[in-house]
Amino acid sequence: RDQGPSPADPPAKAGGHGLPRVLALAQQPEPASALLYGLFKDWDGKTGFEPSNLPVAIYAEMTDESAKAVCDLDKELVAITDGLKAKGWTNKDDFSFTKCVKENYLDQISDPTDTVTCIRTNKAFAKHKIPYQKVKGTDMVVPVIAHKFFETDLPFGLVTFKDIAIMCGVATPLIDAIIIWNQKLIEKEYIKESDGSLTGRDIDECIVPSRMGIDLSTLSKGMETKASTKPSPAKKAKK
């Protein structure tokens, strides 16, 4: 998984143009942020949890609350691509999470019914764990904040797509909520909670297309292709 450039590599110096350039810098949004939001959105950042009450496998043991957040995030990300298409983007691909996961992992998914089952029953996802650490002097635990799940999915993921959403005029209430919740845990400010603008004090740490000189007229450069003609994995002949 591409974690994006380091702070020492200013986004403005990145090569390429438009959306391919942005996506090369940003990481493809994964459901981890939504999963963790579903689990810990009401956490104060300090109070410990009883270990037996928490899932360990972030995807395989996804709770119903996390599943709802993942599905809502997927809808918002698809709405952003629909917003791009409404503004003239000619790419006709289906960018839903279910389609993307099936395209890459179909032979490892035991139940491909929907987004939730594609995540829970995906063998490739099963190994990923939520890191916890003990609260000093107790048997309680808290999630490890100094981890890519919390530290990179915002500046190199959701913030990027929030900026594209603003360009398209697409509302993203869940993405906004996840960013505001997560940035407090890592003591950063990317989005201004008062007005939802991407003008927080730490915004320069993020991949923000509009701050890279990219607008709707240039965003789709290199992505004007028609829908992929590759055969679906489900239709591939078995060897």
Disulfide bonds with the S-S distance in Angstrom:
none
